[in-house]
């Protein structure tokens, strides 16, 4: 009997360890959206993140979204410029993905192993055309419909719409909670303030209209989910070609960081906690096409993707209103240089989506093949970077080729711990 007990205990000990003999720990699952524009071919790729940062495709991946992404054969400015295409619900139960080319939102249940299953009724109509961005606050889901799709007619005005999500993952539009914005502005982002009181948005190309319109928005969110512009919104970003694209709020301060890609800067705004009004505090230099922004949870490091340079720029944000650049790091496999908007030299592979691992010791970056010359190879890549204790980044392994054609531009990433 004693020997049998020893064997049982030994088996339990072995089973509680992984193949390196260490106790099992929760693993991150990384999700990336392909944005395939062919009919019903959009999908979410899922990868299990190993301890060294390497990525292993999850069994069952890719998971089709039952819709299509947005195509951009001429690689024009606007259609692919967006953020927050994938979002995980606050309780970690659901993953939401935009079907930009079929005007729907896919909602998946996240299984215990990270696999995805559509909730009943998914995908749901987006209440507009070309949905590109999502955010969540409580049981409200905010959807930004860009209305810019080179492969499909988009006669409707762009809009910011509010939905509710129930315990089964069903999305239901809030009656009357749709704010239409100006045609041709190519809205690209929607971000809820950390206190849930405001929604920030970017009407990316508003400065190009005649006459120009402001490109940075703030809405108040009512108790029923309705959106109302704050006084002064939309804001004009100062300077020639001043525009707004990427958005991120500092985790502990009333500070909003805004990517200003055509000026190669990050603008820093103070948020009025009562009205939601934004006041420009300063602008800090960044790289070419500075777009997408994240800070760590502590708020002392900010990471900016300079898409035109294919670089990650790291800032010290211990003083939230005065970011200080610490490092500019070029990702691997940038590809050939080609003339981009305005004749500037751009890298073929450009970093467009960014997400931390749950422990914030890794940074995952999705790169798009942006060059209209598709004969030069496929530069859609997924990068896994290590973050050192001081916040600096390194890329020790080769990036993963994203399994889609180079005519498709992947966008959106999210991480859950399982």
C-alpha positions in Angstrom: 0.0 0.0 0.0 2.8 2.3 0.9 4.6 1.6 -2.4 1.3 2.3 -4.3 1.0 5.7 -2.5 4.6 6.6 -3.4 3.9 5.8 -7.1 0.7 7.9 -7.1 2.6 10.9 -5.5 5.5 10.5 -8.0 3.0 10.5 -10.9 1.3 13.6 -9.6 4.7 15.3 -9.3 5.6 14.4 -12.9 2.2 15.5 -14.3 2.4 18.9 -12.6 5.7 19.7 -14.4 6.3 20.6 -18.0 8.9 19.1 -20.3 11.6 21.1 -18.6 10.8 19.7 -15.2 9.4 23.0 -13.9 5.9 23.5 -12.5 3.3 24.3 -15.1 2.5 28.0 -15.5 -0.2 29.7 -17.4 0.6 30.3 -21.0 -0.3 33.3 -23.1 -2.3 32.9 -26.3 -1.6 35.5 -29.0 -4.3 36.3 -31.5 -3.7 38.0 -34.9 -6.3 38.8 -37.5 -5.4 38.0 -41.1 -7.7 40.7 -42.6 -8.1 38.5 -45.7 -10.4 40.4 -48.1 -11.6 37.3 -50.0 -15.2 36.4 -49.3 -15.6 34.7 -45.9 -11.8 34.1 -45.6 -11.0 36.6 -42.9 -9.6 34.7 -39.9 -8.0 34.9 -36.5 -4.7 33.1 -36.1 -3.8 31.8 -32.6 -0.4 31.1 -31.2 0.8 29.6 -28.0 3.6 31.7 -26.5 6.5 29.6 -25.2 8.6 30.8 -22.3 11.4 32.0 -24.7 9.0 34.0 -26.7 8.7 31.6 -29.6 5.3 31.0 -31.1 3.5 27.7 -31.7 0.3 27.6 -33.8 -2.6 26.6 -31.7 -4.5 23.5 -32.7 -7.5 24.5 -34.8 -6.0 27.8 -35.9 -6.9 29.7 -38.1 -10.4 30.4 -36.8 -12.6 31.9 -39.6 -14.6 35.0 -38.7 -17.4 34.2 -41.2 -16.6 37.5 -43.0 -14.0 39.3 -45.0 -11.3 41.9 -44.4 -10.6 45.1 -46.3 -8.5 45.0 -49.5 -6.3 47.8 -50.6 -4.7 46.8 -54.0 -3.3 50.3 -54.7 -2.0 50.7 -51.1 -3.6 54.1 -50.7 -3.6 56.0 -47.5 -6.5 55.4 -45.1 -8.2 52.0 -45.6 -5.7 50.0 -43.6 -4.9 52.8 -41.0 -6.6 51.6 -37.8 -6.0 50.1 -34.4 -7.9 47.9 -31.9 -9.3 45.5 -34.5 -9.3 42.7 -32.0 -10.6 43.2 -28.4 -11.0 40.8 -25.4 -13.9 41.4 -23.1 -13.1 42.5 -19.5 -13.9 39.1 -18.1 -11.7 37.3 -20.7 -14.6 35.2 -22.0 -15.0 36.7 -25.5 -12.8 37.8 -28.4 -14.3 40.4 -30.8 -12.9 40.9 -34.4 -13.9 43.3 -37.1 -14.9 42.0 -40.6 -14.1 45.3 -42.3 -15.0 44.1 -45.8 -18.4 42.6 -44.9 -19.6 45.1 -42.3 -19.9 42.7 -39.3 -18.3 42.0 -35.9 -17.4 38.4 -35.1 -17.7 37.4 -31.4 -15.9 34.3 -30.2 -16.1 32.4 -27.0 -12.5 31.8 -25.8 -12.1 28.1 -24.7 -10.0 26.9 -21.8 -7.1 26.1 -24.3 -7.4 29.3 -26.2 -9.4 27.9 -29.1 -12.2 30.1 -30.5 -15.9 29.3 -31.1 -18.5 31.7 -32.6 -21.2 32.7 -30.1 -24.8 32.2 -31.3 -25.6 34.8 -34.0 -22.0 35.8 -34.7 -21.1 37.7 -36.8 -23.3 40.7 -36.0 -24.0 43.7 -38.2 -21.6 46.7 -37.4 -24.3 49.4 -37.8 -22.3 50.9 -40.7 -19.7 50.2 -43.3 -16.0 49.2 -43.0 -15.8 48.6 -39.2 -12.1 49.0 -38.2 -11.9 49.5 -34.4 -13.5 48.3 -31.2 -13.4 49.2 -27.5 -15.3 47.9 -24.5 -16.5 49.5 -21.2 -18.7 47.5 -18.9 -21.4 46.0 -21.1 -21.0 48.6 -23.8 -19.0 47.9 -27.0 -18.1 50.8 -29.2 -17.6 50.2 -32.9 -16.0 52.6 -35.4 -17.2 52.3 -39.0 -14.7 53.9 -41.3 -16.7 53.8 -44.6 -13.6 53.5 -46.7 -13.3 50.2 -48.7 -11.6 50.3 -52.1 -13.3 47.0 -53.1 -16.8 47.9 -52.1 -19.1 50.9 -52.4 -19.5 52.9 -49.2 -22.2 55.4 -49.6 -22.9 55.7 -45.9 -21.3 58.3 -43.6 -18.6 57.1 -41.2 -19.9 56.6 -37.7 -19.1 55.7 -34.1 -21.8 53.3 -32.8 -22.6 51.8 -29.4 -23.7 48.2 -28.7 -24.4 46.2 -25.6 -22.9 42.8 -25.1 -24.8 40.2 -23.0 -23.6 37.2 -21.0 -23.8 35.0 -24.1 -21.7 37.4 -26.3 -24.6 38.8 -28.3 -24.2 42.3 -29.6 -27.2 44.6 -29.8 -27.2 48.2 -31.1 -28.2 50.8 -28.6 -31.1 52.7 -30.1 -30.1 56.1 -31.4 -26.5 55.7 -30.2 -24.8 56.3 -33.5 -22.8 59.4 -34.2 -22.1 60.1 -37.9 -19.0 62.0 -38.8 -17.8 63.7 -42.0 -17.5 61.8 -45.3 -13.9 61.2 -46.4 -12.3 61.6 -43.0 -11.3 58.0 -42.7 -11.9 57.6 -39.0 -9.3 55.1 -37.6 -9.5 54.7 -33.9 -11.8 54.6 -30.9 -10.6 54.4 -27.3 -12.6 54.6 -24.1 -11.2 56.6 -21.2 -10.1 54.5 -18.2 -12.9 55.9 -16.1 -15.5 55.0 -18.8 -16.8 58.5 -19.1 -15.4 59.5 -22.5 -14.7 58.0 -25.9 -11.7 59.4 -27.9 -11.6 59.1 -31.7 -9.5 60.0 -34.7 -10.9 61.2 -38.0 -7.5 60.6 -39.6 -7.8 62.3 -43.0 -10.0 65.2 -42.0 -7.1 67.7 -42.5 -7.1 66.8 -46.2 -10.7 67.9 -46.9 -11.5 71.3 -48.3 -12.1 73.0 -46.0 -10.1 71.0 -43.5 -11.8 69.6 -40.4 -10.4 68.6 -37.0 -9.0 65.1 -36.7 -9.1 64.4 -32.9 -12.4 63.8 -31.2 -13.8 63.4 -27.7 -17.3 62.2 -26.8 -19.1 62.0 -23.5 -20.7 58.6 -22.9 -24.2 58.7 -21.3 -25.5 56.1 -18.9 -27.4 54.6 -21.8 -24.3 54.6 -24.1 -25.2 57.6 -26.3 -22.3 59.7 -27.5 -22.2 63.5 -27.5 -19.2 65.5 -28.8 -17.5 67.7 -26.1 -17.2 71.4 -26.7 -14.3 72.1 -29.1 -14.4 68.6 -30.6 -13.2 67.8 -33.2 -9.8 69.3 -32.4 -7.4 70.6 -35.1 -3.9 69.2 -34.6 -1.5 72.2 -35.1 1.1 72.4 -37.8 1.2 71.5 -41.5 -0.3 68.1 -42.1 -1.1 67.8 -38.4 -3.3 64.7 -37.9 -4.2 62.1 -35.3 -4.1 58.4 -35.7 -2.9 56.2 -32.8 -4.4 56.7 -29.3 -3.4 55.6 -25.8 -4.2 56.9 -22.3 -1.5 56.9 -19.6 -2.6 54.3 -17.0 -2.4 56.6 -14.0 -2.6 60.1 -15.3 -5.2 62.2 -17.2 -2.9 62.2 -20.2 -3.7 61.1 -23.8 -1.0 60.2 -26.2 -1.8 60.7 -29.9 0.2 59.5 -32.8 0.8 62.2 -35.4 2.3 60.2 -38.3 2.7 62.9 -41.0 4.7 65.1 -38.7 6.6 62.2 -37.1 5.6 63.2 -33.6 3.6 62.0 -30.6 1.3 64.7 -29.2 0.6 64.8 -25.5 -2.8 66.0 -24.3 -4.2 66.7 -20.9 -7.7 65.3 -20.3 -10.2 67.3 -18.3 -11.7 64.7 -16.0 -15.0 66.6 -15.8 -15.7 67.7 -19.4 -13.4 65.4 -21.4 -11.9 68.4 -23.1 -8.3 67.9 -24.4 -5.5 70.5 -24.1 -2.2 70.0 -25.9 0.7 70.0 -23.5 3.7 69.2 -25.7 4.8 67.3 -28.8 7.8 64.9 -28.8 9.8 63.8 -31.8 9.3 60.3 -33.1 10.1 58.4 -36.3 8.6 58.3 -39.8 4.8 57.7 -39.7 4.6 57.5 -35.9 1.3 55.8 -35.4 0.5 53.1 -32.8 1.2 53.6 -29.1 1.1 51.6 -25.8 2.5 52.1 -22.3 3.3 49.4 -19.8 1.0 49.0 -16.8 3.3 51.0 -14.5 3.2 53.9 -17.0 6.9 54.5 -16.9 7.6 53.2 -20.4 5.9 54.1 -23.7 6.3 52.1 -27.0 5.6 53.8 -30.3 5.6 52.1 -33.7 7.1 54.2 -36.4 5.6 52.4 -39.3 7.5 54.1 -42.1 10.8 53.3 -40.5 9.7 49.8 -39.2 11.1 50.8 -35.8 9.9 50.6 -32.2 10.7 53.7 -30.2 10.9 53.4 -26.4 10.2 56.4 -24.2 10.6 57.1 -20.5 7.2 58.3 -19.3 7.9 58.5 -15.6 6.8 62.1 -16.1 3.7 61.4 -18.2 3.5 64.8 -19.8 7.2 64.8 -20.8 8.1 61.6 -22.6 11.9 61.2 -23.2 13.2 58.9 -25.9 15.4 56.0 -24.8 15.8 53.7 -27.7 14.9 53.4 -31.4 15.0 49.8 -32.5 14.6 48.6 -36.1 12.7 45.3 -36.5 14.2 42.5 -38.7 13.2 41.9 -42.3 12.3 45.4 -43.2 12.5 44.7 -46.9 13.3 47.0 -49.8 12.7 50.8 -49.6 10.1 52.3 -51.8 8.6 55.8 -52.3 5.6 56.3 -49.9 3.1 59.2 -49.5 4.7 62.5 -50.4 7.7 60.7 -52.0 9.3 59.8 -48.7 11.3 56.6 -48.5 9.4 53.8 -46.7 10.3 50.3 -45.7 8.3 47.5 -47.4 7.5 45.7 -44.0 5.8 48.2 -41.6 4.8 47.6 -38.0 1.1 48.2 -37.5 -0.1 46.3 -34.4 1.4 46.0 -30.9 0.5 44.1 -27.8 2.3 43.0 -24.6 2.5 39.6 -23.1 0.5 39.3 -19.9 3.7 39.6 -17.8 5.0 42.5 -20.0 8.3 40.8 -20.6 7.6 40.4 -24.3 6.2 42.6 -27.0 4.5 41.2 -30.1 4.3 43.2 -33.3 2.3 42.5 -36.5 4.0 43.8 -39.7 2.2 44.5 -43.0 3.6 44.2 -46.5 2.8 47.8 -47.6 4.8 47.9 -50.9 2.5 47.8 -54.0 5.3 45.8 -55.7 4.1 42.2 -54.9 6.9 40.5 -56.9 9.6 41.1 -54.3 8.5 38.5 -51.7 6.1 38.4 -48.8 6.9 40.8 -45.9 3.9 40.1 -43.6 5.6 39.2 -40.4 4.9 38.6 -36.7 7.7 39.7 -34.4 8.4 38.5 -30.8 10.6 41.0 -28.8 12.1 40.7 -25.3 11.7 43.6 -22.9 14.5 44.0 -20.5 14.1 45.3 -16.9 14.9 48.8 -18.1 12.3 48.7 -20.8 14.6 48.3 -23.7 13.7 45.8 -26.4 15.7 43.2 -28.4 14.7 40.7 -31.1 16.6 37.5 -30.6 14.7 35.2 -32.9 13.6 35.4 -36.5 10.1 36.8 -37.1 7.3 34.4 -38.1 6.0 34.6 -41.6 2.2 35.2 -41.4 0.5 32.6 -43.6 -1.3 34.9 -45.9 -0.5 36.3 -49.4 1.5 39.6 -49.6 -1.6 41.3 -51.1 -3.3 40.9 -47.7 -2.4 43.2 -44.9 -2.9 41.7 -41.4 -4.1 43.9 -38.6 -5.0 43.5 -35.0 -3.6 41.6 -32.1 -4.6 40.5 -28.6 -3.3 38.4 -25.8 -5.0 36.2 -23.2 -3.5 34.1 -20.5 -4.6 30.5 -20.3 
